[in-house]
Amino acid sequence: MSHEKTYHEQTTIDYTLRLREILKTLPEFARDYFRAIEPTSSIRTRMNYAYDIRVFYHYLMENNPIYRNCTIDQFTPADLERLEPVDIEEYMEYLKVYKREDEELMTNGEKGLARKMSALRSYYGYYYKHQIITKNPTLLVDMPKQHDKAIIRLDTDEVAMLLDFVETAGSKLTGQALTYYNKTKQRDLAILTLLLGTGIRVSECVGLDIRDVDFKNNGITVTRKGGNQMVVYFGDEVADALVNYIDGDRKAVTPLSGHENALFLSTQRRRMGVQAVENMVKKYARQVTPNKKITPHKLRSTYGTSLYKETGDIYLVADVLGHKDVNTTKKHYAAIDEDRRRFAASAVKLRES
């Protein structure tokens, strides 16, 4: 009898099958590249890169006169070195706004543009490194610059307001809205408290099983990016919210087959997905902080900022958040904080009173 697969095992299977389908829509030789990067990349990265490389080939067939009448299976590695740097620059311009195969209009900001160009450079790099091509025009094109964005997070009072709102929102609801709220209140409060009290990623949150929660040591076992597991510890507020949910609404629900172990269930009695948690966070947050676009990742930023302010230990913050490179953490959490910026406003006097 086979064991029930964890969320992360099932996700890996789903992504692997999806990647195989995408590879069927790419030139045959592209499989060598994806096979080569498997040991050093996640299945999600390879799947996203496959989508990105497919966009590149469709661009060539739609916009480059040489390939206007080509089909995807006619491309060879020689076609990669046939392109000039200007062709790559034109492709980069195209990526800002383009139509997908299903005619949906797609746009890419700095981050999306950088990822797609990173995928293309990596793709070219493999064939160049293995001397399958002798030219690599992507090396002669400047990659898109990414500007640092201000970190959006909740202030301490906004955290309290958010949790208070979830607890009391029912007093302003009636009918179906009230029924739905009562069904999901304990769950939503547990999720928000967990995200704010541990800084885990939304994918780590939805992947939790009941057995991953250890109340004896106040810790949860999460599966980080790359598949490694780690225990993240939580405080009493998180413990209380989880106990209320597990002993209350979670115990009262009979999950659908295959979802028996999931910690957080949807109203359809299935494991909650990433999108569902994102929608839930946005729904509550816009009632409390309408001028801030709060997502689960912003709750992670809120936790990281609070932990750094309380401890001053950037290495602890990096470890708890699961950052592989502490420089990533420094960039986000060791910058000048908002309170010091506010102090700067009154520090300089223009006229002596």
For each residue, the residues with C-beta under 8 A, 3 or more apart:
1:
2:
3:
4: 258 260 261
5: 9 10 13
6: 9 10 207 209 223 261
7: 10 11 206 207 208 209 262 271
8: 11 12 207 223 227
9: 5 6 12 13
10: 5 6 7 13 14
11: 7 8 14 15 207
12: 8 9 15 16 43
13: 5 9 10 16 17
14: 10 11 17 18
15: 11 12 18 19 43 44 47
16: 12 13 19 20 43
17: 13 14 20 21
18: 14 15 21 22 47
19: 15 16 22 23 34 43 46 47 50
20: 16 17 23 24
21: 17 18 24 25
22: 18 19 25 26 47 50 51 54
23: 19 20 26 30 31 34 50
24: 20 21
25: 21 22 54 72
26: 22 23 30 31 50 53 54 57 72
27: 30 57 72 73 75 76
28: 31 73
29: 32 33 75 76 77
30: 23 26 27 33 34 50 53 123
31: 23 26 28 34 35
32: 29 35 36 126
33: 29 30 36 37 123 126 127
34: 19 23 30 31 37 38 46 49 50
35: 31 32 38
36: 32 33 126
37: 33 34 40 41 46 49 122 126
38: 34 35 41 46
39:
40: 37
41: 37 38 45 46 49
42: 45 46 225 226 227
43: 12 15 16 19 46 47
44: 15 47 48
45: 41 42 48 49
46: 19 34 37 38 41 42 43 49 50
47: 15 18 19 22 43 44 50 51
48: 44 45 51 52 115 119
49: 34 37 41 45 46 52 53 119 122 123
50: 19 22 23 26 30 34 46 47 53 54
51: 22 47 48 54 55
52: 48 49 55 56 115 116 119 120
53: 26 30 49 50 56 57 119 120 123
54: 22 25 26 50 51 57 58
55: 51 52 58 59 95 98 116
56: 52 53 59 60 91 116 120 123
57: 26 27 53 54 60 61 72 75
58: 54 55 61 62 101
59: 55 56 62 63 64 91 94 98
60: 56 57 63 64 67 70 75 79
61: 57 58 64 67 68 70 71 72
62: 58 59 68
63: 59 60 90 94
64: 59 60 61 67 68 87
65: 68
66: 82
67: 60 61 64 70 75 79
68: 61 62 64 65
69:
70: 60 61 67 74 75
71: 61 74
72: 25 26 27 57 61 75
73: 27 28
74: 70 71
75: 27 29 57 60 67 70 72 79
76: 27 29 79
77: 29 80 81 127 132 133
78: 81 82 133
79: 60 67 75 76 82 83
80: 77 83 124 127 133
81: 77 78 133 134 135 136 137
82: 66 78 79
83: 79 80 87 88 137
84: 87 88 137
85: 88 89 137 140 141
86: 89 90
87: 64 83 84 90 91 137
88: 83 84 85 91 92 120 137 138 140 141
89: 85 86 92 93 141
90: 63 86 87 93 94
91: 56 59 87 88 94 95 120
92: 88 89 95 96 113 117 141 144
93: 89 90 96
94: 59 63 90 91 97 98
95: 55 91 92 98 108 112 113 116 117
96: 92 93 107 108 113
97: 94 105 106 107
98: 55 59 94 95 105 106
99: 103 104 105 106
100: 103 104 105 106
101: 58
102:
103: 99 100
104: 99 100
105: 97 98 99 100
106: 97 98 99 100
107: 96 97 112
108: 95 96 112 113 116
109: 112 113
110: 113 114 144 145 146 147
111: 114 115 146
112: 95 107 108 109 115 116
113: 92 95 96 108 109 110 116 117 144
114: 110 111 117 118 143 144 146
115: 48 52 111 112 118 119
116: 52 55 56 95 108 112 113 119 120
117: 92 95 113 114 120 121 138 143 144
118: 114 115 121 122 143
119: 48 49 52 53 115 116 122 123
120: 52 53 56 88 91 116 117 123 124 138
121: 117 118 124 125 138 139 143
122: 37 49 118 119 125 126
123: 30 33 49 53 56 119 120 126 127
124: 80 120 121 127 128 133 136 137 138 139
125: 121 122 128 129 136 138
126: 32 33 36 37 122 123 129 130
127: 33 77 80 123 124 130 132 133
128: 124 125 131 132 133 134 135 136
129: 125 126
130: 126 127
131: 128 134
132: 77 127 128
133: 77 78 80 81 124 127 128 136
134: 81 128 131
135: 81 128
136: 81 124 125 128 133 139 140
137: 81 83 84 85 87 88 124 140 141
138: 88 117 120 121 124 125 141
139: 121 124 136
140: 85 88 136 137
141: 85 88 89 92 137 138
142: 145
143: 114 117 118 121
144: 92 110 113 114 117
145: 110 142
146: 110 111 114
147: 110
148: 331
149:
150:
151: 301 305 332 335
152: 292 293 294 298 301
153: 298 301 302 305
154: 158 159 162 196 289 292 294 298 299 302
155: 158 159 338
156: 159 160 306
157: 160 161
158: 154 155 161 162 288 289 292
159: 154 155 156 162 163 196 302
160: 156 157 163 164
161: 157 158 164 165 288 289
162: 154 158 159 165 166 192 196 284 285 288 289
163: 159 160 166 167 189 192 193 196
164: 160 161 167 168
165: 161 162 168 169 284 287 288
166: 162 163 169 185 188 189 192 284
167: 163 164 185 189
168: 164 165 171
169: 165 166 172 173 181 185 284 287
170: 173 178 181 182 185
171: 168
172: 169
173: 169 170 177 178 181
174: 177 178
175: 178 179
176: 179 180
177: 173 174 180 181
178: 170 173 174 175 181 182
179: 175 176 182 183
180: 176 177 183 184 267
181: 169 170 173 177 178 184 185
182: 170 178 179 185
183: 179 180 249 267
184: 180 181 187 188 249 267 280
185: 166 167 169 170 181 182 188 189 249
186: 189 190 244 245 248 249 250
187: 184 190 191 245 249 250 264 265
188: 166 184 185 191 192 280 284
189: 163 166 167 185 186 192 193 241 244 245
190: 186 187 193 194 241 242 244 245 264
191: 187 188 194 195 205 264 277 280
192: 162 163 166 188 189 195 196 281 284 299
193: 163 189 190 196 197 237 238 241 242
194: 190 191 197 198 200 205 220 234 238 241 242
195: 191 192 198 199 200 202 205 281 296 299 300 303
196: 154 159 162 163 192 193 299 302 303
197: 193 194 234 235 237 238 303
198: 194 195 220 232 233 234 238 303 320
199: 195 232 299 300 303 304 307 320 321
200: 194 195 204 205 220 222 232 300
201: 204 205 225 296 297 300 322
202: 195 205 206 274 277 278 296 297
203: 206 207 274
204: 200 201 207 208 222 223 224
205: 191 194 195 200 201 202 208 264 277 296
206: 7 202 203 264 271 272 273 274 276 277
207: 6 7 8 11 203 204 222 223
208: 7 204 205 212 213 220 222 262 263 264
209: 6 7 212 261 262 263
210: 213 246 250 261 262 263
211: 261
212: 208 209 220 221 222 263
213: 208 210 220 242 246 263
214: 217 218 219 220 221 231
215: 218 239 242 243
216:
217: 214 231 233
218: 214 215 233 234 235 236 238 239
219: 214 231 232 233 234
220: 194 198 200 208 212 213 214 231 232 234
221: 212 214 229 230 231
222: 200 204 207 208 212 229 230 231 232 322
223: 6 8 204 207 227 228 229
224: 204 227 228 229 230 322
225: 42 201 322
226: 42
227: 8 42 223 224
228: 223 224
229: 221 222 223 224
230: 221 222 224 322
231: 214 217 219 220 221 222
232: 198 199 200 219 220 222 320
233: 198 217 218 219
234: 194 197 198 218 219 220 238 239 242
235: 197 218 238 239
236: 218 239 240
237: 193 197 240 241
238: 193 194 197 198 218 234 235 241 242
239: 215 218 234 235 236 242 243
240: 236 237 243 244
241: 189 190 193 194 237 238 244 245
242: 190 193 194 213 215 234 238 239 245 246
243: 215 239 240 246 247
244: 186 189 190 240 241 247 248
245: 186 187 189 190 241 242 248 249 250
246: 210 213 242 243 250 251 263
247: 243 244 250 251
248: 186 244 245 251 252
249: 183 184 185 186 187 245 252 253
250: 186 187 210 245 246 247 253 263 265
251: 246 247 248
252: 248 249
253: 249 250 265 269
254: 269
255: 259 260 262 265 269 270
256: 259 268 269 270
257: 260
258: 4
259: 255 256 262 265 269 270 271
260: 4 255 257
261: 4 6 209 210 211
262: 7 208 209 210 255 259 265 270 271 272
263: 208 209 210 212 213 246 250
264: 187 190 191 205 206 208 271 272 277
265: 187 250 253 255 259 262 269 270 271 272
266: 269 270 271 272 273 276
267: 180 183 184
268: 256
269: 253 254 255 256 259 265 266
270: 255 256 259 262 265 266
271: 7 206 259 262 264 265 266
272: 206 262 264 265 266 276 277
273: 206 266 276 277
274: 202 203 206 277 278
275: 278 279
276: 206 266 272 273 279 280
277: 191 202 205 206 264 272 273 274 280 281 296
278: 202 274 275 281 282 295 296
279: 275 276 282 283
280: 184 188 191 276 277 283 284
281: 192 195 277 278 284 285 294 295 296 299
282: 278 279 285 286 293 294 295
283: 279 280 286 287
284: 162 165 166 169 188 192 280 281 287 288
285: 162 281 282 288 289 292 294
286: 282 283 289 290 294
287: 165 169 283 284 290
288: 158 161 162 165 284 285
289: 154 158 161 162 285 286 292 294
290: 286 287
291:
292: 152 154 158 285 289 298
293: 152 282 298
294: 152 154 281 282 285 286 289 298 299
295: 278 281 282 298 299
296: 195 201 202 205 277 278 281 299 300
297: 201 202 300 301
298: 152 153 154 292 293 294 295 301 302
299: 154 192 195 196 199 281 294 295 296 302 303
300: 195 199 200 201 296 297 303 304 321
301: 151 152 153 297 298 304 305 332
302: 153 154 159 196 298 299 305 306
303: 195 196 197 198 199 299 300 306 307 321
304: 199 300 301 307 308 317 321 329 332 333
305: 151 153 301 302 308 309 333 337
306: 156 302 303 309 310
307: 199 303 304 310 311 316 317 320
308: 304 305 311 312 313 314 317 333 334
309: 305 306 312 337
310: 306 307
311: 307 308 316 317
312: 308 309
313: 308 316 317
314: 308 317 318 326 329 330 333 334
315: 318 319 326
316: 307 311 313 319 320
317: 304 307 308 311 313 314 320 321 323 329 333
318: 314 315 321 323 325 326 328 329
319: 315 316 322 323
320: 198 199 232 307 316 317
321: 199 300 303 304 317 318 329
322: 201 222 224 225 230 319
323: 317 318 319 326 328 329
324: 328
325: 318 328 329
326: 314 315 318 323 329 330
327: 330 331
328: 318 323 324 325 331 332
329: 304 314 317 318 321 323 325 326 332 333 334
330: 314 326 327 333 334
331: 148 327 328 334 335
332: 151 301 304 328 329 335
333: 304 305 308 314 317 329 330
334: 308 314 329 330 331
335: 151 331 332
336: 340 341
337: 305 309 340 341
338: 155 341 342
339: 342 343
340: 336 337 343 344
341: 336 337 338 344 345
342: 338 339 345 346
343: 339 340 346 347
344: 340 341 347 348
345: 341 342
346: 342 343
347: 343 344
348: 344
349: 352 353
350:
351:
352: 349
353: 349
